């Protein structure tokens, strides 16, 4: 897109609703060094919209790269690509292939689908009642989609460093990150987890969901811990987030003593950050932490 159409699209987005103005027909913005494709999953029985960003010199080199997998890619993919490129340019992290999992659907359907894919179930917990809609709480199925379908495809079609996989998730995506760290540790070895929805299991839009009202993962962390080894974990929330910062602190306190010494975990509660503003500081600090020991060229 040239500068002029982009400027006109901004102008009409502001003034297009006024009398005498008509919205201009503009092409969508395309991010450089990216591609997208649809992926029909037999495991989930649904079609995902996959977004891939690769380093600027990918086509002209034969290097292999670590992969960063991103959920909620409808909202964060472009920003994560930019941050990863800036950090790599300053050699603070290695160059990355960024893979975003999206749905290419309406706003309302997006929230329904992320509740399906990013919220786990704990079927062996006697105090847990999934409740809500029947298609919620299928994180186990989504994890299997990553394991048996998406990750093999990315490894086969792109020059990846096999086994060097990071995960980024926020909110429900952060909840999925906590859960995979505890129960699905073959998927990733680096975790950037922001504002994890650890209230999950107690409340669903204000309605009680479990008989005793406790927070499942902070409680289960005290006994289950994590079998993860040789991993880097960054978890953060803001002090302006209702309860999420306290629940993060409770989960960290429970799981840290049970982690293998080879797991490097950093936890942060940022001052003056909300659920929506934590992205900038959290992603910058998180990526720098999880790649702290691998900044040499591959």
Phi and psi in degrees as a GROMACS rama.xvg file:
@    title "Ramachandran Plot"
@    xaxis  label "Phi"
@    yaxis  label "Psi"
@TYPE xy
-77.8525  167.689  UNK-2
-62.9755  -40.0647  UNK-3
-60.4059  -53.0623  UNK-4
-57.2084  -37.9621  UNK-5
-62.8135  -43.9466  UNK-6
-64.2333  -40.7207  UNK-7
-66.6558  -35.4953  UNK-8
-65.8346  -37.7214  UNK-9
-65.8335  -43.5751  UNK-10
-58.5561  -46.9328  UNK-11
-74.7867  -24.8421  UNK-12
-66.9092  -26.536  UNK-13
-87.1762  -43.6792  UNK-14
-107.516  -1.46455  UNK-15
-63.9614  -23.0993  UNK-16
-84.3487  -4.80355  UNK-17
-82.1152  152.304  UNK-18
-57.1088  135.702  UNK-19
93.1988  -6.24827  UNK-20
-111.407  145.463  UNK-21
-124.077  142.978  UNK-22
-68.605  135.464  UNK-23
-80.927  145.691  UNK-24
-85.5517  110.821  UNK-25
-121.654  150.355  UNK-26
-74.3429  147.687  UNK-27
-67.3743  153.538  UNK-28
-71.7626  135.906  UNK-29
-112.812  126.872  UNK-30
-78.8542  136.716  UNK-31
-66.097  149.284  UNK-32
59.7139  40.166  UNK-33
-136.268  160.899  UNK-34
-150.764  161.832  UNK-35
-133.761  155.419  UNK-36
-156.42  154.852  UNK-37
-87.1699  143.96  UNK-38
-131.731  111.336  UNK-39
-85.4148  110.974  UNK-40
-90.6171  125.792  UNK-41
-76.728  -27.5157  UNK-42
-70.7665  -50.5206  UNK-43
-83.6844  -20.5789  UNK-44
61.6664  46.5167  UNK-45
-154.988  167.655  UNK-46
-109.137  127.966  UNK-47
-102.049  156.695  UNK-48
-109.818  108.801  UNK-49
-98.66  132.278  UNK-50
-115.162  131.667  UNK-51
-126.358  128.75  UNK-52
-118.923  138.472  UNK-53
-132.562  161.356  UNK-54
-59.4908  156.674  UNK-55
-58.9429  -35.9749  UNK-56
-96.8072  18.1684  UNK-57
-55.824  -46.5116  UNK-58
-69.1953  -24.1446  UNK-59
-104.561  7.43247  UNK-60
-125.449  172.431  UNK-61
-118.886  18.0178  UNK-62
-70.9132  156.643  UNK-63
-109.011  153.482  UNK-64
-133.98  148.464  UNK-65
-65.283  159.239  UNK-66
-118.334  135.423  UNK-67
-109.771  115.604  UNK-68
-93.7482  135.404  UNK-69
-129.11  127.841  UNK-70
-95.6363  167.116  UNK-71
58.328  40.904  UNK-72
-70.7281  -10.6299  UNK-73
-57.812  -37.5851  UNK-74
-104.041  -20.9924  UNK-75
-125.746  -3.57243  UNK-76
-62.5743  -48.5774  UNK-77
-61.1842  -41.5029  UNK-78
-67.0543  -40.0816  UNK-79
-66.9142  -38.7854  UNK-80
-59.1837  -45.246  UNK-81
-64.111  -47.5085  UNK-82
-61.6623  -43.8811  UNK-83
-61.887  -40.2035  UNK-84
-65.6745  -42.6645  UNK-85
-64.2051  -44.4038  UNK-86
-65.6809  -39.2188  UNK-87
-67.9444  -36.3726  UNK-88
-62.568  -33.9521  UNK-89
-88.8676  7.8899  UNK-90
59.7527  32.0267  UNK-91
-88.5404  -22.4457  UNK-92
-140.989  163.81  UNK-93
-73.2699  162.293  UNK-94
-63.3342  143.246  UNK-95
-126.01  152.701  UNK-96
-94.9475  125.51  UNK-97
-106.31  125.862  UNK-98
-119.209  116.115  UNK-99
-105.33  135.285  UNK-100
-102.161  117.769  UNK-101
-131.159  177.556  UNK-102
-119.803  -20.09  UNK-103
54.2156  56.3801  UNK-104
-142.562  -172.167  UNK-105
-71.6981  162.892  UNK-106
-59.294  -45.8581  UNK-107
-65.6175  -41.1811  UNK-108
-68.8422  -33.4403  UNK-109
-56.8115  -45.4402  UNK-110
-68.3937  -34.6203  UNK-111
-65.5868  -43.0209  UNK-112
-71.267  -36.0344  UNK-113
-70.7958  -30.0937  UNK-114
-66.3957  -34.8778  UNK-115
-65.7441  -46.9989  UNK-116
-89.8711  -26.701  UNK-117
-105.781  -9.39852  UNK-118
-100.563  121.553  UNK-119
-81.9021  174.507  UNK-120
-120.62  154.795  UNK-121
-124.315  77.8311  UNK-122
-65.7245  -21.6752  UNK-123
-93.0517  8.52083  UNK-124
-93.682  115.496  UNK-125
-66.1605  -18.5625  UNK-126
-97.8986  6.24867  UNK-127
-105.708  129.644  UNK-128
-126.707  114.453  UNK-129
-57.562  -45.8166  UNK-130
59.3102  -167.626  UNK-131
64.4661  -152.413  UNK-132
-78.5128  153.294  UNK-133
-68.995  -17.2567  UNK-134
-97.6965  13.2573  UNK-135
-85.4908  164.691  UNK-136
67.9639  43.1832  UNK-137
-114.251  37.389  UNK-138
-61.284  -31.9755  UNK-139
-60.1978  -41.5383  UNK-140
-67.9921  -41.4272  UNK-141
-63.8038  -39.4588  UNK-142
-61.8922  -39.0543  UNK-143
-68.1901  -35.1259  UNK-144
-58.8988  -45.4337  UNK-145
-61.1142  -47.8273  UNK-146
-66.3869  -47.8621  UNK-147
-101.024  -12.2115  UNK-148
-123.113  -61.8664  UNK-149
-71.7582  -49.9367  UNK-150
-60.19  -45.66  UNK-151
-59.6481  -36.6471  UNK-152
-66.2044  -45.0465  UNK-153
-63.4217  -43.3084  UNK-154
-64.9763  -32.2144  UNK-155
-78.6123  -31.8848  UNK-156
-105.614  -9.25649  UNK-157
-129.699  157.874  UNK-158
-83.1441  81.6528  UNK-159
-98.0449  157.729  UNK-160
-87.9293  104.096  UNK-161
-59.8749  130.478  UNK-162
93.1488  -14.0645  UNK-163
-97.609  87.0503  UNK-164
-125.59  126.97  UNK-165
-107.469  158.507  UNK-166
-128.183  136.785  UNK-167
-121.267  132.023  UNK-168
-151.682  146.867  UNK-169
-128.827  141.05  UNK-170
64.1571  -118.269  UNK-171
-58.0981  -36.1815  UNK-172
-62.9496  -35.5078  UNK-173
-66.5992  -39.3338  UNK-174
-58.8004  -44.5189  UNK-175
-61.6582  -38.5293  UNK-176
-63.4992  -43.546  UNK-177
-60.9458  -44.4861  UNK-178
-65.5268  -42.1117  UNK-179
-66.0599  -36.4368  UNK-180
-61.0744  -32.8492  UNK-181
-86.6637  -34.1495  UNK-182
-129.863  -13.5226  UNK-183
-131.49  56.6453  UNK-184
-77.9364  -2.91224  UNK-185
-80.4347  -10.341  UNK-186
-77.2464  -46.5092  UNK-187
-135.232  159.292  UNK-188
-125.738  5.16712  UNK-189
-140.354  135.114  UNK-190
-132.469  123.769  UNK-191
-113.771  107.419  UNK-192
-118.284  117.328  UNK-193
-116.635  135.891  UNK-194
45.5002  53.7399  UNK-195
-63.8005  136.911  UNK-196
-79.7307  65.5613  UNK-197
-75.1206  -3.06372  UNK-198
-71.574  -15.9319  UNK-199
-53.7398  135.867  UNK-200
103.717  -24.2876  UNK-201
-96.4673  -45.683  UNK-202
-132.714  147.584  UNK-203
-131.428  102.229  UNK-204
48.5672  42.1924  UNK-205
92.1796  -4.27684  UNK-206
-101.125  132.431  UNK-207
-57.8961  141.067  UNK-208
-121.377  -15.603  UNK-209
-129.868  152.2  UNK-210
-64.5721  -33.5931  UNK-211
-107.03  0.54203  UNK-212
66.2783  26.7144  UNK-213
-95.7816  168.742  UNK-214
-95.4911  114.383  UNK-215
-62.4071  -52.4169  UNK-216
-69.5238  -41.554  UNK-217
-59.2432  -35.0713  UNK-218
-72.2286  -46.6692  UNK-219
-67.1811  -26.2257  UNK-220
-61.8916  -28.6464  UNK-221
-65.5935  -27.3154  UNK-222
-111.439  -35.7935  UNK-223
-85.1037  -32.2717  UNK-224
55.5558  -135.338  UNK-225
-156.834  134.949  UNK-226
-82.4672  3.49465  UNK-227
-59.599  142.761  UNK-228
-136.256  157.499  UNK-229
49.6038  54.1444  UNK-230
-134.356  160.828  UNK-231
-120.711  133.309  UNK-232
-129.937  131.901  UNK-233
-127.322  124.757  UNK-234
-131.257  132.876  UNK-235
-149.158  152.41  UNK-236
-148.653  176.622  UNK-237
-107.762  151.567  UNK-238
-75.1898  -5.18993  UNK-239
-99.1626  10.0159  UNK-240
-92.3284  125.418  UNK-241
-60.9593  112.2  UNK-242
70.7967  -22.5709  UNK-243
-63.0629  -38.3823  UNK-244
-64.9837  -39.2431  UNK-245
-67.2398  -39.9512  UNK-246
-69.2433  -35.9702  UNK-247
-60.9335  -46.4806  UNK-248
-60.544  -39.7594  UNK-249
-66.2825  -40.9147  UNK-250
-65.6511  -44.3562  UNK-251
-62.0817  -44.474  UNK-252
-60.1867  -36.2325  UNK-253
-75.1613  -40.4214  UNK-254
-91.4486  -26.8368  UNK-255
-57.3851  -44.2669  UNK-256
-64.8288  -17.9869  UNK-257
-98.3568  -4.1359  UNK-258
-75.5365  145.415  UNK-259
-62.3031  144.127  UNK-260
-58.4725  -20.1053  UNK-261
-79.3965  -5.53601  UNK-262
-91.9429  118.057  UNK-263
-96.8838  108.089  UNK-264
-114.49  131.022  UNK-265
-120.572  131.583  UNK-266
-122.729  139.387  UNK-267
-136.574  138.075  UNK-268
-113.546  109.004  UNK-269
-79.4302  137.751  UNK-270
-76.1862  141.32  UNK-271
62.3958  33.4232  UNK-272
-122.041  143.091  UNK-273
-107.097  -177.283  UNK-274
-61.0475  -29.1187  UNK-275
-97.9883  -23.8375  UNK-276
-93.0522  -6.15742  UNK-277
-71.1934  -15.5707  UNK-278
-54.8214  -52.2284  UNK-279
-58.7703  -57.065  UNK-280
-67.2561  -40.0609  UNK-281
-65.2231  -44.0466  UNK-282
-69.4614  -43.759  UNK-283
-58.4816  -51.9172  UNK-284
-68.5553  -38.3548  UNK-285
-65.1674  -47.5829  UNK-286
-64.6516  -38.4574  UNK-287
-65.6301  -35.966  UNK-288
-69.032  -50.3347  UNK-289
-72.0456  -19.8994  UNK-290
-107.864  18.8548  UNK-291
-57.2063  -35.326  UNK-292
-102.537  10.5592  UNK-293
-132.502  44.4549  UNK-294
-90.6715  -2.7412  UNK-295
-72.0144  154.585  UNK-296
-62.2583  142.078  UNK-297
